[in-house]
Amino acid sequence: MGSIQEMIKKDLNSSELIEKFKQLGSEKGFIYRSIEFEDVEIEEDKITIKIKTT
């Protein structure tokens, strides 16, 4: 079993969530061919999710 961060990254890359981000971008005039959650960084006062789009 992978680390908790890897499990979160896998969950974030679920097709349902990806489609919601594509729809949100489309509403703002952006067309994304792909969206991939690359990393999750956890600090005491914030959580940062890095996303790659093309």
C-alpha positions in Angstrom: 0.0 0.0 0.0 1.3 3.5 -0.9 1.6 6.5 1.3 -1.4 8.6 2.3 -0.3 11.3 -0.1 -0.3 8.8 -3.0 -3.7 7.5 -2.0 -5.1 11.1 -2.0 -3.5 11.8 -5.4 -5.2 8.7 -6.8 -8.5 9.7 -5.4 -8.2 13.2 -6.8 -7.5 11.8 -10.2 -10.9 10.1 -10.3 -12.6 10.7 -13.6 -15.6 12.4 -11.8 -13.5 15.1 -10.2 -11.5 15.7 -13.4 -14.7 16.2 -15.4 -15.9 18.7 -12.8 -12.7 20.7 -13.2 -13.0 20.6 -17.0 -16.5 21.9 -16.8 -15.5 24.7 -14.4 -12.7 25.7 -16.8 -15.1 25.5 -19.8 -17.5 27.9 -18.0 -14.6 30.4 -17.8 -13.6 29.9 -21.4 -10.7 27.4 -20.9 -10.5 24.2 -22.9 -8.5 21.5 -21.1 -7.6 18.3 -22.9 -6.2 16.8 -19.7 -6.0 17.6 -16.0 -3.8 15.6 -13.7 -3.3 16.1 -10.0 0.5 15.8 -9.6 1.2 16.3 -5.9 -0.3 17.0 -2.5 1.7 19.0 0.0 0.5 19.1 3.6 1.7 21.8 6.1 0.4 22.8 9.5 -1.7 25.6 8.2 -2.5 24.7 4.6 -2.8 21.9 2.0 -1.5 22.6 -1.5 -2.6 20.5 -4.5 -0.5 20.8 -7.6 -2.4 20.4 -10.9 -1.0 19.9 -14.4 -3.3 20.9 -17.3 -2.9 20.7 -21.1 
